Amino acid sequence: MPAVGEGFNVAVTGSTHDEKGMRFTQDGMVHRRMVGSLNAKIFDHLSDIVETECYNIEDCDVGIVSFGCASRSVYEAIERAEGTGVRVGHVRLKTIWPFPESDVRRLAERASKIIVPEMNLGQVSGEVERISRRNVVKLNKIGGGDLITPEEILEAIMDGK
Amino acid sequence: MESRISEGFSPRVYMRNLKPPFCPGCGLFSLSDTFLRAVHGLGYVNLNGFCFVSGIGCASWIPSPYYLADSVHTLHGRSIPVATSIKLVRPDLKVVVFGGDGDIVGIGMSHFIHAARRNADILVIMGNNMVYGMTGGQVAPTTPFDSLTSTTPYGSFEYPVDSVKLAMAAGATFAARWTTVQLRELEGSVKTALQLKGFRFIEAVTQCPVGFGRRTGLGGAAEILKHLREAAISVAESEKLSPEELDSKIVTGEFHGRRRATLVETVAEVSRKGMESARENRD
């Protein structure tokens, strides 16, 4: 697409626009077409957009799905769990939407339970439950900037072992 | 004296062949035409070399996509930072922002102040209809005190902002205010502003018969224009009036600020210094 100042008279707009870039905010059909095409653009390029970091997901008893700062505690907890012989698989989500369904599904094939530590009251855990159809352990913490500790995650890993 | 109808001027030359979006009687027709008339008067046969940036609101629709030019239609209130960046990347372009009062001094007010403070090389043209016209006539930061609007049925209880004073206080190079009854003066200010560097601001007080006149009881386009003509006074006249008397007046005229290095120049200078220092450290 040409940039401004190249003599092409480009009309850039964030509002509803047609294929030629002309704004049509009053036309429902134009809006449906535009949103449909934006959505299709994302879902046609999932492999370019969705990013995850997977660890041991093919060979584990317990799975963890995490994102953001909780992941640091997960690294430490996995190291300690492995010291006692428990194999843990980990999917760290770098992209939340579109949700990395295939990696979570692969993790669920092996893991009997999936722990989802989140610095909120439980947002991604529902998505993991929907996709994995496994026993999902919610581990939530909010307030005061207190992080989820490796001990808390380790405890959840070892629970029932 | 220059002829009122500039020779060979037609706004269509500078516009895409689209149906204009404004309500009958809207002041933005006059603002758009006057801007293009000034462009024509300066000898530009087309809008190549201009880049128009706008936000959300009726006035933001003046250039986008109606002008046959590069136009970037951004988020509500964010036209000024986008315009500033475009100018920094392409200092050769003439970057002009169009926006309404809600866009420029409502949600975008801090950008407006900072752009003036930085002396960003852009021209901001604000159509001030004194209300949020597009969304149904809600009270705005520019609504005169005690006006009836759709959200202030017993009269607005806030004092309006003086955008031109604000721009000058923040460090603008040039600011002007005219009403849509003073189109020749407005055209002159656009011409002046287009030939200056640094942050330039033009406020056009416009009539909004649908969002403002109907709600405030001021009436249709003709009645509001009559009101604007009566309320408009020159800077010299304003100096004889008390602040209380000025409340019902619109001070019109041009204001020139300090000529300082513009943002394009100060950024170029600091990047030169940075490169020099990096070279010294390497050697």
Contacts between the chains, C-beta under 8 A, distances in Angstrom:
chain1	res1	chain2	res2	distance
A	4	B	51	4.8
A	4	B	70	3.9
A	4	B	72	6.5
A	4	B	86	6.4
A	4	B	90	7.2
A	4	B	93	7.1
A	5	B	49	7.8
A	5	B	51	6.1
A	5	B	70	6.3
A	5	B	90	4.8
A	5	B	92	7.3
A	5	B	93	5.0
A	7	B	48	6.2
A	8	B	70	7.6
A	9	B	47	8.0
A	9	B	68	5.6
A	9	B	69	5.8
A	9	B	70	6.1
A	10	B	70	5.4
A	10	B	71	7.6
A	11	B	64	6.1
A	11	B	65	3.8
A	11	B	70	7.9
A	11	B	71	5.2
A	11	B	73	7.4
A	12	B	71	6.9
A	12	B	72	4.4
A	12	B	73	6.3
A	13	B	64	6.0
A	13	B	65	6.9
A	13	B	71	8.0
A	13	B	72	7.9
A	13	B	73	3.8
A	14	B	73	6.3
A	14	B	74	6.3
A	14	B	75	6.0
A	15	B	56	8.0
A	15	B	73	6.4
A	21	B	65	6.9
A	22	B	18	7.4
A	22	B	65	5.4
A	23	B	61	7.9
A	23	B	64	6.9
A	23	B	65	6.0
A	23	B	73	7.0
